Amino acid sequence: MNGKKHIQVAAALLFDKGRIFAAKRGESPYPYVAHKYEFPGGKIEQGESGEAAVKRELKEELDMQVKVGGMYAKHTFEYPDFIITLSLYECEMLSAFTLNEHESYAWISPKDLDEREWAPADADILGSLKRVFGE
């Protein structure tokens, strides 16, 4: 074990009219994720399921109600300061939303996803999204 903190994260894959919802992070103590797009979500709390974490985090971050479906992808990524295991769930938006924590958002067509604009752990999943949903 390398002593780095290992964080379990659950995030939402949201589609609308064939485009994917991307939330852009603001300032961060970790420059490699600052001002980068991510799938909205956050840490899974002790004793919480990934599905429950997605619901809670989207309510907190975006004031958004979602219906959580199946897991699209799960993978582990090592950043310089910590390790993250990201579980990405297919979700359906049930309400409008408000940006509470992100600086902006975008709806991006799968073929236009650019790994350089995304937090590295999230960027690793973009290739699969392009293959599955891109033109």
N, C-alpha and C positions, 0 to 999 in steps of 0.2 A: 504493500500500500504506500502511495507516495505522500500521504498526509494532506492532500488537498481536500477541501470540503466537497462532498458529492450531493448535489441538489436534484431532487425529483421534481420535474415540472410537467404540468398538463396544459395544453394549449388547444385552441379551436381553429379548425379549418372551415372557413365560412365562404360559401359561394353565393353569388347573385348574378344572374344573367351570364353565367359562364366565367365570371371573374372572381378572383380570390381577394379576400379582405386582408390588407396589410396595415398594421399599426406601427407608426414610427416612434421609436423611443426618443426621449429628450436627452439632457445631460446625464452622464453616468460616471461613477468613479472608475469604471472600466472602459477605456477609450475604444476598445474593439467592438463594443455594442452601442455606444452613444450615437444618436442620430441615424440608427439603422432600423430597417423594417423588421418586424417579428410577427409571428402568429400570436394573437392576444391570449394571455393566460398567466400562469404563475406557479409558485411553489405549491406542492401538495403537502398539506399539513399532516402531522402525526395522526394516524387512524382514519384519514380521509381517503376516499376513492378518487381516482383520476377524474371520473365523470363529475363527482361533487366539486372537486377543485376547479374544474373548468367553469361550471355554473357560478360558483362563488366569485372567482376572479373576474369573469366578464361582467358580473353585476357591480363589483367594486371599481374596476378600471373603466368600464364603458357604460355603466347603468343599462346593460343589455340583458334581456332575457333570452335564453337559448334552450333548444332541445338538443341534448347530447346523443349522438348516434354512436356508431362503431369506431374503433381505433383505426386510423389511416396508417400511421407509422409510429415506430418507437425506436429511438436510437440514442446513443451516448456520445458526447462530444467533450473533449478536454480543452478548456481554455487555459491561458497562462495562470490564472488565480484559483480556478475551481473546475469541477467536472459537473456536467449537467446530463441527466437522462431526460429526454423530451418525449412525452407521449402526446401525439397529435390526434385529436378526435374530430370526426366529421360532425359539424353542428349546424343546426338550422336556426336562423334569427327569428325570434318571436316578437321583437319590439324594435323601436328605433334605438339610437344610442347617442351618448355624449362622451366626448374625450375628456376623461378626468385626469389621466396620467400621461398620455401620449401627446407629442407635439403636433402630429398630423396623422392622416390615414390615406389610403388609396385602395381602389378596386383595380386589380391588375390581371390582365389576361394571362393565362398560363404560358403562352408563347413569349410573353414580354417579361417574364420573371428574370431578374438580373442578380445573380448571387452576390455581386459586389455591393449591392444596396441593402443586404440583409445581414442580421446578426449571424455569425458563422454557424452556430448550432442549427438555426432555422434554415440557413442557406443549403445545408447538406440535403434537405428534403426536396428542394426545388427541382432537382433533376428528375426525380420520380414524378412530380406533379406535371412537369413539361411532357414527359413520355406518356403519362396516362391521359392528360386532359388537353395538352397542346395540339395545335393543328399540324 
